[in-house]
């Protein structure tokens, strides 16, 4: 079967969109008799091959087993190179040797749930989309959401009742609240604190706004522990109050908390 590059990338794109872990197996080289040609690829999920082939039969069965084992046991995105002798390693009667390259995509991206599409959010979202994260962006104004171009890692939601969306979010997301003001931030924040336990919750605002938020949450009978759990003011104390610099301040705190909590597998920058 000839390798169909267009179908291959369509399959990969769809798996990424659905956040489905998968492995891409590529036949790198062959020596002697082999059931496929160098460059052959197979896309494998926990259910088996979903696209392509690296030869079928025992060779492909071994590749499937190897890929599924990697998907089940490996933390983080990794690669592996293997060389198999068709007779001694695979149990085939024909002689020969195959070399495979396994690329693993666990789709464990950092998840961001952002409420509010104002000027600071407009500055923040394009930077986030350049990183290893997926952003769900909610606002009451579709025209503001539309100011930023669509992206495969961005989900836009327009809803007049913002707090309704909280229950649809991944509870492991970082929640960022920068809506049009206290009246819209408070119900979303209360819904988050009352229903889920996210690793990070931040609200854009001043020290005075933080005091008012905490007072109102107290009146809603939310526990002191929950009230103390969110960041407000959100962001590190750097820069000025222009939207780009506030966005950088917020992003800096998000990265700081992501690395402190070990949300994604990566090597932290050292000095």
C-alpha positions in Angstrom: 0.0 0.0 0.0 1.4 3.4 -1.0 1.9 5.9 1.7 -0.8 8.7 1.5 0.8 11.8 3.1 -2.5 13.8 2.9 -4.5 11.2 4.7 -1.7 10.7 7.2 -1.7 14.3 8.3 -5.5 14.5 8.3 -5.5 11.5 10.7 -2.8 13.1 12.9 -4.7 16.5 12.9 -7.9 14.8 13.9 -6.3 12.9 16.8 -4.7 16.1 18.0 -8.0 17.9 17.8 -9.7 15.2 19.8 -6.8 15.1 22.3 -6.3 11.3 21.6 -2.9 9.9 22.5 -1.2 8.1 19.6 2.1 6.9 18.2 3.5 7.3 14.7 5.7 4.4 13.6 8.0 4.8 10.7 10.0 2.2 8.9 13.5 3.7 8.7 15.5 1.0 7.0 15.4 -2.6 5.9 18.0 -5.2 5.2 17.1 -8.3 3.2 13.5 -9.4 2.9 10.9 -7.1 4.5 7.2 -6.5 4.1 7.3 -2.8 3.5 9.6 0.0 2.1 11.5 2.6 4.1 9.3 5.6 4.8 6.2 3.5 5.4 4.2 4.8 8.4 1.4 3.6 10.7 -0.6 5.8 13.2 -1.4 3.7 16.2 -3.7 4.4 19.2 -4.6 2.2 22.1 -7.2 0.6 19.8 -4.6 -0.4 17.2 -3.7 1.0 13.7 -5.9 3.8 12.6 -4.1 4.8 9.5 -1.2 3.5 7.3 0.8 0.3 7.5 4.3 -0.8 8.2 3.8 -4.2 6.5 1.1 -6.2 8.2 1.6 -9.6 9.6 3.9 -10.3 12.5 6.1 -7.2 12.0 3.1 -4.9 12.3 1.7 -6.9 15.2 5.0 -6.4 17.0 5.0 -2.7 16.2 1.4 -2.3 17.5 2.3 -4.1 20.7 5.4 -1.9 21.1 3.4 1.3 20.5 0.5 0.5 22.8 3.0 -0.4 25.5 4.7 3.0 25.1 1.3 4.7 25.2 0.5 3.0 28.5 3.8 3.3 30.3 5.6 6.4 29.1 5.2 9.8 30.7 5.7 12.8 28.4 6.4 12.9 24.7 9.2 10.6 23.7 10.8 8.8 20.8 12.3 5.3 20.4 14.5 3.7 17.8 14.4 -0.1 17.4 16.1 -2.7 15.2 14.5 -6.1 14.9 15.8 -9.2 13.2 12.9 -10.8 11.4 13.9 -14.3 12.3 15.2 -14.0 15.9 13.1 -11.1 17.2 9.9 -11.5 15.2 9.8 -15.3 14.6 9.5 -15.2 10.9 11.2 -17.7 8.6 12.5 -15.2 6.1 15.8 -13.4 6.8 16.1 -9.7 7.1 16.2 -6.8 9.5 13.9 -3.8 10.0 14.5 -0.5 11.8 11.6 1.5 13.2 11.3 4.9 14.7 8.5 5.4 17.3 7.2 8.9 18.0 4.8 9.2 20.9 2.2 11.9 21.3 0.4 11.7 24.7 -1.6 14.9 24.1 -1.2 15.9 27.7 -1.0 19.6 26.9 -1.3 22.3 29.5 -5.0 23.4 29.6 -6.1 27.0 30.0 -9.7 28.1 30.6 -9.9 31.8 30.0 -13.0 33.9 30.7 -13.0 37.4 29.0 -11.9 38.5 25.6 -10.9 42.1 26.3 -7.6 43.9 25.4 -5.4 42.0 27.8 -6.9 38.6 26.7 -6.3 39.7 23.1 -2.6 40.2 23.9 -2.3 37.0 26.0 -4.0 34.4 23.8 -1.7 34.6 20.7 1.3 34.0 23.0 -0.3 31.1 24.7 -1.1 29.5 21.3 2.7 29.4 20.6 3.2 27.3 23.7 2.5 23.6 24.6 -1.1 24.4 25.8 -4.7 24.3 24.7 -6.9 27.3 25.4 -10.7 27.4 25.9 -11.8 31.0 25.6 -15.2 32.2 26.8 -16.9 35.6 26.5 -20.4 37.1 26.1 -19.3 39.0 22.9 -18.7 37.0 19.8 -17.3 40.0 18.0 -14.5 40.2 20.6 -13.7 36.5 20.3 -13.6 36.9 16.6 -10.8 39.5 16.8 -8.3 36.6 17.2 -7.9 34.2 14.4 -9.1 30.6 14.8 -6.4 28.1 15.8 -6.3 24.3 16.2 -5.4 24.7 19.9 -8.1 27.3 20.6 -11.7 26.7 21.4 -14.0 29.8 21.4 -17.3 29.8 23.2 -19.8 32.6 23.2 -22.3 32.4 26.1 -24.2 35.1 27.9 -24.2 33.1 31.1 -20.5 32.6 31.6 -20.7 30.5 34.8 -22.6 27.8 32.8 -19.4 27.0 31.1 -17.4 26.1 34.2 -18.9 22.6 34.5 -17.9 21.9 30.9 -14.3 22.8 31.5 -11.5 20.3 32.4 -11.2 20.7 36.2 -7.4 20.3 35.8 -7.3 23.5 33.7 -5.7 26.8 34.8 -8.6 29.2 35.2 -8.1 32.8 34.2 -10.8 35.4 34.9 -10.6 38.8 33.1 -14.2 39.5 32.1 -15.8 43.0 31.9 -15.8 43.5 35.7 -16.7 42.4 39.2 -20.3 41.6 38.2 -19.3 39.0 35.7 -16.1 37.8 37.4 -17.8 37.0 40.8 -20.4 34.4 39.6 -17.8 32.6 37.5 -15.3 32.6 40.4 -18.0 31.4 42.9 -19.0 28.5 40.5 -15.3 27.4 40.2 -14.7 27.5 44.0 -17.9 25.7 44.8 -17.8 22.9 42.3 -14.2 22.0 41.3 -10.6 22.1 42.6 -8.4 23.5 39.8 -4.6 23.8 40.2 -4.7 27.5 39.5 -7.4 30.3 39.6 -6.5 33.9 38.9 -8.6 37.0 38.7 -7.5 40.2 37.0 -7.8 43.2 39.3 -6.5 45.4 42.0 -6.0 44.8 45.8 -9.3 46.7 46.4 -11.1 44.4 43.9 -9.6 41.4 45.7 -11.0 42.6 49.0 -14.5 43.1 47.5 -14.4 39.6 45.9 -13.4 37.9 49.1 -16.0 39.8 51.1 -18.8 38.8 48.6 -17.6 35.2 48.5 -17.7 35.1 52.3 -21.3 36.3 52.2 -22.0 33.4 49.8 -20.8 31.0 52.6 -17.7 29.9 50.7 -15.0 28.6 53.0 -12.0 30.6 54.1 -9.7 28.0 52.6 -11.4 28.4 49.2 -11.5 32.1 49.4 -7.7 32.1 50.0 -7.0 29.8 47.2 -7.1 32.1 44.2 -4.7 34.8 42.9 -6.0 38.4 42.8 -4.3 40.5 41.8 -3.2 38.0 39.2 0.3 38.2 37.6 3.8 38.9 38.8 4.6 42.5 40.0 6.4 43.5 36.8 5.8 45.9 34.0 3.2 48.7 33.5 -0.5 48.7 33.1 -0.6 48.5 29.3 -2.4 45.4 27.9 0.8 43.7 26.5 2.8 44.1 29.7 -0.1 43.0 31.9 -0.5 40.0 29.6 3.2 39.2 30.1 2.9 39.6 33.9 0.0 37.2 33.9 1.8 34.7 31.6 4.9 34.8 33.8 2.8 33.8 36.8 1.1 31.0 34.9 4.4 29.6 33.8 5.8 29.9 37.3 2.8 28.0 38.8 2.8 25.4 36.0 6.5 24.6 36.7 6.0 24.6 40.5 3.1 22.1 40.2 4.9 20.0 37.5 1.8 20.2 35.1 3.8 19.2 32.0 6.9 17.1 31.5 9.7 19.5 30.6 13.1 20.7 31.6 12.8 24.0 33.6 15.2 26.8 32.5 18.1 27.2 34.8 20.6 30.1 35.3 
